[in-house]
Amino acid sequence: MTIVTPKFGMGASVRRVEDQAFINGHGRYTDDIGREGMLHGYVLRSAVAKGAFRIGSTEAARAAPGVRLVLTGSDLDHLRPLRSGAMPRQPDGSVAPTRDIPILCRDRVAYVGDAVAFIAADSRAEAQDAAELIEIDYDTEEAAADTATALDPKTPLVWPELGSNRAFSHHIGDKARTDAAFARADKITRIEFENNRLVANYMEPRAAIGEWNAGEDRFVLTSGSQGVHSMQKILAGVLGVGKEKLRVVTPDVGGGFGTKAFVYREYALVLEAARRLGRPVKWTGERTEHFLTDAHGRDNAVTAEMAMDRDGRFLGLRVDLAANMGAYISQYGPMIPTIGVTMSTGVYAIEAIDVSVTGVYTNTCPVDAYRGAGRPEAALLIEKLVDACAHDTGLAVDEIRRRNFIRPDQFPYRTQTGRLYDTGEFEGHMALAMERADWAGFDARLQRSRAAGKIRGIGMATYVEACAFPGSEPAFLELEGDGSVTLRIGTQSNGQGHATAYAQFVSEKLGLDPERIHVRQGDTDELKAGSGTGGSRSIPLGGVSAARAGGDLAEKIRRIAADELEASAGDIELADGFARIVGTDHAIDFSAIAKAAKNPDDLKGFGEFVQDECTYPNGTHICEVEIDPDTGLLEVARYTVVDDFGVTVNPMLLAGQVHGGVVQGIGQALSEGAVYGDDGQLLTASFMDYAVPRADSVPSFHFETRNVPSTTNALGIKGAGEAGTIGSTPAALNAVTDALFRGYGIRHIEMPATPMRIWAAIRNATVK
């Protein structure tokens, strides 16, 4: 049977309707927005990682040119701190006390960048100049800055009153069963490694505009976000007002990656300053502030062991993971490692697990969700371990995977962590990826590299992730008087192409050009609830709801058209903005239908899809690298991806999401890493020291899908927004490790595998 893809519907490579405005410079980001009489804010931040402080005087700052307001911690007793409700239940049943983020510190700071004062002035430059006039005395103390040593007895305590740098403990699995599996194992493989800390580095730094409407007794916050409704709820709590007293608006957003999902101090500060001054106040972060203060990602110290039988089949898995929380508990911070480890078993049938997570405090920027939010960490853990198992057993990396994959006849499959995988053909996409990557031809390429004095390696990762967490995202449609359609939905685009993807779902139902379908997001006044964007949920949940809303509105349009054309609703077809009697030229356009409606509700469509279980995208990444051993310089020579995303909505958008995610994952493996000194100073606080991938860092990709539709999602969609990042880091690292082992017998290298680190490893191996 031939499947015909609708011109603008699911499966069509529709060009992004957003791009024309962005390419022409007509995007509208927070910092582009001005308000009459607007002032500018600046945050004075701690220069030390830990210690008591005292503000001697603010008089000079208050008297400085252009300054309208100076706020310190003592001025904000009425504001509540930023609290996290994400602390997990510990093995003994207790919940550890959290450490909340104060809007401004009062007498102690806990990391470099901690906020100590806020200045509002006529210009940012004047506010910054005034900040330098504030007299602060610091009593600097020794800091704790390293994840792996945070719990050592000699490490300084971030919060002495807790008696330890342990933030929380968490456990999943069956220890006794796992111990038994290890006791009968023929071979045990053990690895230790660090999952390096990352900085999100979206293109648009954070910004916020606070306004106060005295007549309405109401705040307005404008800021780039990943969802206005969660920000409204949290900030209303900080301000001590009802949600209805705060409107939150998000215009265009230049990248989010999880890090713009959180509420930060500056949002409360601009609102408080606006209320006190009766004028709008804008704060725009600089790139260095972003490095210092926007929630970081990853940063785990991991020990993992796999028990195997004589045939290399997995019997049991042990994991001990220390997760750095930073100095405070960020919004979702503890959830990232605790949810992440539920994916520890990956695509493998492992019948016993014992996984412990320990959250630790350090005098560093708080850590929270970053693209993938725990699932990339889990994929790196299991895929690095599986490659080590292959080495220890003498099996090929593909063969050991093949022996341990969950088989198609085992689905639906409940993992030992409680995850319920609905579908998957893991061996199928691995085999196809190996074919596309010319795995069989690697030896010939290896010999050519050796002849040129280079070393070469090939690595794979077979991953699975959890997306579209249970819940829903209602969609609201309305036919406008000009014949266009407006969709309102509570997700938030950060550059993914929501306006195009959602329009495709609606277009397929209404037969309307996507450019005539306007997507509205990001305003709590326009929509009373929404769950925002994160966890690759927008298309699997919001897209299905949009399709259902389109179907609802299409039926109403047919009924109105049938009355106007004196026909049966079943004889009406919708195409190109017209309702037409099938097989005739009798038609009425959508604008006339809008005018003909007798009831406004007849022009509205509603759809809501409620999903009870996650979806589970999966796939195989294969990376091939060539390294110059004299310099450590590395080239990603080939990169292949075969993914199972269930159903593809827009191949062009999908490829863009995967390409971007792969580059971020390669960045973690090969170049990116936030590094703190022993004194808690961030040593990588700019692009001079923090190396994001460049265009010449990555090759052209081969990407295709081998989809098995989800049985959990109503349209078979599994989600794709984070998948590229999840598969790429272990694939790239495994490729580097393979090259180093083939050339010099080196079995381990920490990330990022920079040229200097590679060169040092080779030199150390050859000197020995």
N, C-alpha and C positions, 0 to 999 in steps of 0.2 A: 504494500500500500504506500502510495506517495503522500508525504505530509507536506502540505502547502503552508508556508509561514506567512501570516498576515503582514501586509505592507508595514504597519507600524506596531503590530502586536508582539506578544511574547515570541522570542526567538529571532526577531529582526534586529539587524545592526543599525539602529536609528542613531543618527548623529546627535550629540548633546545639544539640547535647545538652550542651555545656559551659556555656551561658549562664546556666542557673538558678543554679549555684553562684557564678558571678562577679557576677551582678546582686544576689544576696543577701549579698554580702560574705564568701562562704565560699571564695574563692580562697586558695591556699596558696603564697605567694611566699617567696623565701629570707628576707627580712627579717621575715616573720611567724613564722619558726621559732625556737624557743628550746631551749636545752639546759641541763640542770642544771649549775650552776657556771660558766656561760658568761661569758667575758671579752669585751671589745670593743677592736677595733683602730683605730688612726688612722695615716695616712701623712703624714709631714712632707714637703712638696714644695718644690722650688726656686722661689724668687721671681724668679730671673733666668734669662734664656734661654741664656746661655753664659758659662762661666768655670770657673776652679778654685775649690775651696772646701776649708775645713778646719773640722772639728768640734772646737771647743775643749774642751768638757766636756759630759758627759751626766749628771753626778752629781746635779745639782738635779732633773732630770727623773726619774731613777731613785728619788729620795727623795720625790717628790711623792705626795700622797694618792691611794690606789687603784692606783698603778702597779705592775705585776707584771713588765714586761719592756720593755727598750729595745734595739732592734737597729739597727746601722749597717752599712755595707758591709763593714767589716773583720770583722764577725761571721759573714759568709756566704760565706767562701771555698769551702765545700764545695758550694754551690749553683751550678749552671751558669746562664748567662744564657738569655734567651728567644731562640732562634735561628730564622731563616727559611731554609727550603730552597728559596725561590722565585726566586733570582737566575737570570735567563735567560742563555743562551749568547749572547755578543756576536758581532758580525760577524767578528771575527778568530778566533773559536772559543774564546776564553777565557771564564771566569766571573769576574766582578768580586768582590772581597772584600766580605763583608757587614759591617754594623755592628750587633752584637747588643744587645739590651736588657738591661742589668744588673738584677738583682732590686732591689738598692739601689746607687746610685752611690757610688763610693769617694772620688774626689778631683776629679771634673769633672762638670758638668751640661751638658746640651745643649738643653734647652727648658724653658720655664716649666711647672712641674708634674712635672718629673723627680723621682723618688723618692730621698730622702736618708736617711730614718730611719723606723722603725716602732715604735709604742708600743702595748702591750697593757695595759689597765687594767680596773678593775671596771665602769666606764661609759665611753661614748664621750666624754662631756664631760670626764672626768678625763684621758683619754688626750690629748685636744686641748689641755687646759690644760698638761699636762706637755710637750707638743711645743714650746710657746712658751718653755720654759725651756732648751731646747737651744741652746748657743752655736755659731753658724756664721758664719765669715768668708768672704765671697765676693770673689774677684778678678774682677770683671765685665769681660767682653770684648765687642767689637762683634759683633753677630749678623747672620746672613743670614736673612731672613724672607720673601722674595718669590720666587715661582717663576720669573717671567719674567727676573729679573736674577741668578739664582743662579749662572750661569756667567760673569757679567761679570768681567773681570780685577780690578776694584776691590772686588768683593764679598768680605767675610770668609769664611774657610774654616771649615766646620763641623768637619771632621776634617783638620787641617793635614797630617797624615802621608800623606794620600792625594794631596795636591798639587792637588786640584780638588774642587769640589762635585758633580762627576759621579759618580753612584752606579753607573750601568751604561748601556750602549748596546744597542739592539736594532733589527733591520731586517727587514722582510718585503717581498716584491715583486721586480720586475725593473727596475732603474734604467735600463738601456740601452733596454729596450722602452718604458718610460715616457717617456724623453727623446725617443725617436723619435715617439711619439704627440704630445707637446707641439710638436715641430718642425713637424709637418704640420697643427696645429690652426688653425682660422679664428678662434677666440676663446678666451681664457684668463680665467677668473675666479679671483680670489684673495681670501681672507678671513683675518683675524687676530682672535682673541678669547681670552678667558679662561674656562675652565670652573671656576666659583667653588667654593671649599672649603665643605663642609657638615659639620654635626654631626648625628648620627643622632637624638638626642632621643626615644628610646623612653620610654614612660610610667613604666616601672619602672627606676630607676637600678640599676647593678650592685651585687651584694652577694655575700658568700661566708662560709661557716662551715667552719673547719678543725677536725678532730678527730684524735686519736691514740689508738689502742688498743694499749697496751703488751703486753697478753697475746697479741694476734694479730700484733704487730709490723707494724701496718698503719695507713695514713692513710685518712680519709674526708673528701671535699670535697663540700659542698652549695653549688650556685651556679646561677643562671640561665645557660643556655647555648643554643647551637644544635646541640649534639651532645656527649654525654658521652665518647664513645670517643676522639675526637681530643684532647680535653682530658686524658684519662687518659694517653695515650701521651706527649704533650708534657711534662706535669707530672712524670710518672715519670722522664723524662730529666733534668729540672731537679733533681729531688730525688736522682737517682742510685740509684733503686730499680727493681725489676721492676714491670711493670704490675699484677701480682697483689697488690702491696703498696699499691695505691691504689684505693679505690672512689670513683667520682664519681657524684653524684646531682643531678638537676635537677628541681625541682618545677615549679609553674606559672611561666610566663615572660611578663612584660608587655612584649612587643615585642623584636625582635632586629635586623632590617634588615641583617644581615651583621655588624654590629659586635659582637654577642655570640657570634660564632663563635670569637673569638680567646682565647688564654690571656693573662691580664694578671698583673702582678707580685703583686697583692694575694692571688692564689690561693696562690702559693708561700709568701707571708709568713704567712698565717693557719695554714697547715699546719706551717710551721717553728715558729711560736710555740706552737701546740698541742702539738707534740712536746716542746718545752723545758719547758712549764709543766704538761703532763699534764692540761690542761683545754681545753674547746672555746673557740675564739676566733672571734668574728664581726667582719667589716668590712662596713659599708654605706656606699656612696658618696653624696656629696651632689651636687646638680645642678651646682654649679660645678666639682667634681672631674670630672664627666662631660664638661663642656665642655673642660676642660684636658687630660684624659688618655685618654679613650676614643677609639680610632682614628677619625680624621676621614675624610671621603670626597671624591672628585673632585680638584679643584685641578690643573688642566692649563693650560698656555699653548700655544695651537695656531695653526699656520699651515697653510692648506690651499689647494690650487689644483686647478681642473678644466680640462682641455683638451677643447674641443668642436669639432665640425665646423660647417658653415654652417647646418645644420638643427637645431642645438642638441643633437645626440646626443653622449653622453659618450665620449671617446676614452681619457683617462688621468687618473689621480688622484695627486697628490703630497700628502703629509702630513708635517709636522715637528712633533712633539709633545713638550713637556717635561712630565714627570710628577713632581710633588713627592712625595717619600717621607717628608718630615719629617726628624727628627734621627736616627732609627734605622730599620732595615728591619723592618717589622712582618711578621706571620706569612705573609700572602699578598701583601704590598704590591706587589712588582714584577709579579706575575701580572695585576693589575687592568688596567694600561694595555696590557700585551703581549697578553693575551687579548682585551681590548677592541678593539684595532685590527684583529683578524681579522674584525670586523664592519664595517670602514670603508666597504665598498662598498654597504652597506644592501640595498635591494630593487632595485638597478640593475645592468644589464649593463655593466660597465666592464672593458675587456680589458687594461688595463695599470695597475699601481699601483707606487708607490715610497713606502713608509711607514717613517719613522724615529722611534723613541722614545728619549728620553733621560731616565733617572731622575736626579733631583737631590736632594741633601741641603739642608735648611734647618733652622734652629733653631726648629722647630715640632713640634707633636704628630705622631707617626707617622700615615701615611695608609694605609688599607686598603680592603677591600670595603665598599661601602654600596649598598643596594638597587639591583640591576642590575649592579654590579661591573664597570665597563668598557663594558658595552653601552649604558647611557644616554649615556656620553661619546661613543661612536661614532655613535649616532643623532643627537645634537645636532650633531656635526661635519658629517655628510653632509647632514642636512636643512637646516641653516643655509646650507651651501654651495649646495645645489640651489636654494633661494630666491634666492640672489645670482646664480646662473647664469640663472635666469628673468628677473631684472631686466636683466642685461647683454645677453641675446638678444632681449628684447622679447616673450618667450613668457609665457603665463599659467602660474602655478605648477602647476596641474593638468596642463596640456598638456606641459610639459617633463618632468614625471614620467611621463606616459603614454608619451611617446616613448622613455623609457629604462628602463622596467620590464623585469625578466626576464619573459618571456612564459610562460603555462602550458605551451605545447608544448616549452619548453626544460628542463623538469624531468625528472629530477633535474639540478640545476645546480651545477656546481663553480665557486666564486668564485676570483678570483685570490689570495685569502688562504688557500685550501684548505678553506673551508667547503663542505659538501655539503647544499644545500637540497633537501628531498625533494618538497615540494608548495608551491603558492602561487597565488593569483589576486589579485594586487595591484591591478590596475585595477578588479576587481569590488568590493572593499571600499572603494576610494577613491570610486567612483561612488555607492555606497550611502550612504557618509558624507556626501558633498556633497548628496545628496538630502535626507537626514534633517536636515542643518544648514541647509537652505534657502539654499544657496550662491547660487542664482539671485536670491534676494530681498535679498541683501546691499546692493545699491545703494540700494534704498528705505530700508533702515534707516540707511545712511550719511547720506542726505539729512536724515532726521529728527534724527540726532545733530548734524549741522552747523547745522541750524536752532536747536538748543538750545545752540549755542556749544561743542559737544564735537567730538572727533575719534574715529574708529572704525576698527578694523582687523580683518582675518580672516586666520588662519594655519592651515596644515595641516602634519602630519608623517605620512609613510608609513614605517613602521618594520618591521624584522625583528630578532629577537633569538635568541640561542642559549640553550637551556635543557636541563635534564636531561642533564648531561654524561655521557659513557659510563661505565657501571658498573652496579651493582645495589643493591638494598636488600631483603634477605630478610625475609619475614614469617612469624611463628610463631603458630598458633592453637591454642587448647585449649578443649574443652568442659568446663565446671565442673559440680560436683555439683548446683548449683541450676538447671541448665539455661541459664545464661548462658554467654557465650563471651568469652575473653580473647585479645586480639591483642597480641603483643609485636613491636616494630619499632624500628629504630635511628635513625629520624629524630627530630626534636624540634619540637613545636609551640611557636610564639612568639605565638600568638593567631590563627593562620590558620583554625582549625577542623578540625584533623586528626582529632580524635575522631569528628566527624560524617562527614567525607569517607571515612575508612577504614571506618567502620561501614557506609556505604552499599555499598561494594564487597562486604563480607562478607554484609550483609543480603540482597543480591541472590542470593547463592549458597545461603544457609541459610534464607531466608524468616523471618528473625528481626528483631524490632523493634530499631532502632539503640540504644535505651536499654538493651537487654540485651547489647550488645556493648561490652566495656570495653577501651579502648586503653591500653597500658602503654608508656611511653617513659622515657628518662632515668635509667637505673640500670645501671651496668656489671656489677653482680652478677646482674641478671636476664637480660642479653643480652651475649654476649661480644664482639660486633662490631657496628658500625653506622657509617654515613657521615654522619649528621647531616642538618641542613636547610640548604639554600643552593642558589642557582642554579635555583630552581623545580623541584626534582627530586623532592620528596616524593610528589606525586600521580602524575606520569608513571611513576616507577619504583616507589615504595613502594605506590602504589595498585594497580598491575598485580600486584605480588607478593601483596598482600592478597587480591585477587580469586582468584588461583591457590590461595592457602592455603585460602580459603573453598570453592573447588571440591574440593580434596583432602579437607577435613574433611566436606563434604557427602556424598561417596561413602562414607566410612567410617561416617557416621551411617546412611545408607541400608542398608548391609550389616548393621549391628547391628539396626536396626529390622526388616529383612526376616526375620532369625532369630527375633526376638521375636514378630512378627506372622504368622510362617509364610507368607511371601510371597516373591516375587522382588524383588531390589533394584531392578530396572528398573520395578517397579510402585509404588515408594514416592515420594511427593511430600513436600516440606518446606514448611510454612507455619505462621506464628504460633507457633513454638516446638514444633510437633508434627511427627512423621513419620507419614504417613497412607497407607493403601492407596488408590490413585487410584479415585475413584468410590464409595468406601464411607465409613462412619463408624468404621472400625477404625483406631485411631491410638495412638501412644505418645508421651508428651512427652519433651523433651530431658533433663530431670532423670532420668527412668527409664532413658533410653538410657545416660546417664553411669554409672548404677549397674549396668547390664547388661553393660558392656564387660568383657571378660576380660583385656585387655591395655591398660595405660595409653597405649601408643602409638596405639591405635585411637581415642583421643579427641583426637588431635593432628593438625593440618594444617600443611603447609609449602608455601610458594610463593616462587619467586625468578624475577624477570624480569631478564635481562641485556641491556642496550642498548649497541650498538656505536657509535652516532653520536648527536649531539645532536638534539633537536627544535627547530623554528624557528617559534614563534608570530610573528604579524605582524598589522598592522592600520593603520587610519587614524584619527588624532585631528584634530579641527577645533575651534579655539578662536576666539571672537569677543570683542573687548574694546572698551570705551568709556572714553575718557580726558578728564578735565577739564584743559585746557591751562593754566588759571590756577593750578592747585594740583598737577598731576601725579597726582592721585588716579585710580585705575584700577578699573574694575569688569569682572570676567569675566562678560559678558552671556549667553553661550551656550557650551555645551561638548558636543561630540558624539564618540562613540567607536564605531567598528565594528571588531571584532577577529576574527581567525581563530585560535581556540585548538584546532582539530582536532576535539575532542569535549568537550562540557560535562559535568562530573560533577554539579555542584550549582549551578544558576543563581543561587541566593541567595548562596552563598559566593563565587561568581565575581564577582558585581557588587560585593560588599564589597571584595574584593581589588583590583579595578580602580579603584573609587572612592578607596580609600586611596592607591593608587599615583599616581593622577592628582593628588591634593592634594599629595603630596610633590614631584612634578615641577613643579607650579605654584609651590610654595614656593621651589624653586631658581630658577625663572625670574623671580619677581616680588618675593620678600621675604627669602629666607634667604641668609646668607653669613657665614662665619667670617673675621674680619679681624684680622691681626696688625699691630702698629706696627713701625716700623723697628728698634726695640730688642727685638723678639721678644715683646712683651707682647700677650696675646690681648685685643683691645678689645671682643670680643663674647662675654663669658664668662657671660652670663645672659640670661634672656628679656626683660630690659629693653632689650637691644641686639641680640639675635638674634631675628628676627621669624619665627616659624613661622606658617603659615596658620591663621586662625581660621574658625569656622563661617560668618561673614559675608564671608569672603574668596572663597568659591567658590559657584558656582550649583548648581542641580540639574543632573544629568547625563542626557544621553540615551546609553544604552549598549545595544548589541546585538551579536550575533555573526553572522558569515557564515563558517561553519566549513568547512574542507576537511580531512578526517581525515589525520593523519600516517601515512605508510607505514613510518616508522621504529619507532614505538611500537606495541606489540601491541594496544592498545585504541584507537589513533588519537589519543591525548591529546598535546597539545603543551606544556602548562604555562602558567601565568598569573600567578604571584606577583609578578613584577617588571615586567610589561608596561606597567601603567599609568604607572609612572615613566619608562619608556623613551620612550613616545610623547608625553608631556605637556609636558616641558620645551621641546623644539623647537617644538611647536605653539603654546605660549603665547608664547615669545619671537618667533616669526615673526609672530604676531598683533600684538604691540606694535610691532615694526619696521614692519609694514604700516601701522599707524595713524600712526606718526610720519612715514613717507615720504609718505603721502597728504596729511597736514596740513602738513608743513614740509620735505619733501625729505630727511629724516634717514634714512640707510641702515643705521646701526649703533648699537647701544646695548649696553653690557656688562650682564651679570647680576650681582646681581639688579636688575631694572628697577623700582626703588623709586620712589615718588612724587617724592622729591628728585632722583633721577637723571633721571627723565623731565622734570621741570620745568627742570632745569639744561640738558638737551639742547635743549629747546624755546627757552629763553631765549637760549642760545648761537646757535641757528639764526636767531632773529628779530633779534638784535643785529647779526649779520653782514649 
